[in-house]
């Protein structure tokens, strides 16, 4: 059950965002090393929750500026269901591999992290919030955003 919920949470992240995100520090009061410039997720319109269409691929792109150097970045995803953060292990947790980001990341430079994932039709329909982080080797956040999404049919 946890694995299935984790898959759902990850997929919701990729559903779609067009202005449907907040930076984690706005809510949690934590600082981060990078500055989020933009978040784009495929298929989103101006709705309260961005749709994640079952049976289609979704792509997320996070543009950020590094405020420190880092030899590596790792991707960390949690889905929030009923106020509980559920971790998800990504197939490729390396934020510097097949993502458009080449490490080492250099302070003052702007990067565009991008990844995509097929959204399987068997995932249940639901609304939730997804926490997406890119962290350095010390597990400090370079980037952290909450994305509001909804798994639904076309």
N, C-alpha and C positions, 0 to 999 in steps of 0.2 A: 504494500500500500504506500509506503514512504517513497519507494522508487517511482511508482506511477505519479504520485503527487509532485515529486521532484521534476519529472519530465514535463508535467503540465506547467509548472512554474517557469521552467526554462523557456518553454515554447511561448508563454505569454509575453516574455520579454521581447521576443522577436515579432510579436503581433503587429505593432505599429505605434509609432510615436510621432506626432507633429506638434511639439509644444506640450506634450503630455508627460513631462518628467519634472522632478525637482532634484536638486543636488542634496545629497545626504546631510551635509553640514547645515543646510537650512533647517532641517528637522532635528538632527541629532546633536548639533553644536560641536561637531568634530571638525578639525582642520584636515586638509588634504594637501598633497604635494603638487598636484596638477590642477589646472583650471579648465573646467568644461566650457567649451565654446559652443558646441551644438550637439544635439542628439537627433538622429533621423532613424526611423524604422519604417520599412515599406508598408504601404497600404493604409496609412492612417488619414482620416479626415478630421474635421473639427468637431469632435464628439467628446463627451466626458471620459469615456474609456476608448482607447484605440483598439480596433478589431484585429484579432488574430484569426485568420480564415483557415479552417481545417482543410487539409488536403493540398495546401500550397506551401511554397517556400517563403520565408520571411528573412529580411536582412536588417541588421542594425549597424549603424555607423556612429561612433562617438569621436568627435573632433575635440582634442584637448591640447593645452600648452603645458609642457613640463616645467616645473619650477626647481627641479633638482635633476642631476644625472642619475641614471639607473642602468645597471647591466642587464636587468631582466624585468619583465612584467608578467604577472599571472592573472588570469581571469577567474573571478569568483562570483557565483550567482546564488542568490537566495530568493525564494518566493515567500511572500507573506500571505498566509491564509489564517483567518481568525486571529490576527495579531501575533501569529507564531512564524518566525523565520525558519524556513526549511532549506538546508543546504543542498546544492546540486553539484555533482562532479561532472564537469564538461568533458566531452570527448577529447578536446584539445584545450587544456587550461593554460597553455603557453601564449601569453598575449603578444609575443614577438614572432610567432610562427603562423604563416598563412592568414595574417590579419591586416596586412598593410603597414604594420609597424616593424621597423628594424631596430634591434637593440645593438649597441647601447643607446638608450634614450638620453638626449642632451638637454640640459637646462636652457630655457629660452626658445626652444624649437616647438613647432606645432606639428601634431601627429593626427592621423585619421585611422582609428581602429575600426575594422569592419569584419563581420562574420555573418554567415547565414545558416539556416537550419530548415529542413523540411518539417512542416506542421502536419502531423499525422491525423487522419480523419477519425481515429478511434479515441482521441482525447476528448474528455467531457467538456461541455460548454460551462464557462464560469468567468467571473470577474475576479481580479486580484492585482496586487502590486508586486513588482519584481525589483529586487535590489541588485544592481550590477556594479561590480568593483573591478578595477585594474589595480593590482597591488605590486609593490616592489618586494625584494627578497626578504625584507624585514617585516612584511605583511602590513606595511603602512599604505594607505590609500593614495594612489596617484589620481584616480577618478572614482567617484561613487555617485550613482544616480538611482532614484526610484522611478520606475516606469509604470504607468497605469494602463492596464490592458484587459481585453475580454476575448476569450476563446469563443468563436461562433461559426456558424455556417455562412456561406456566401449569400 
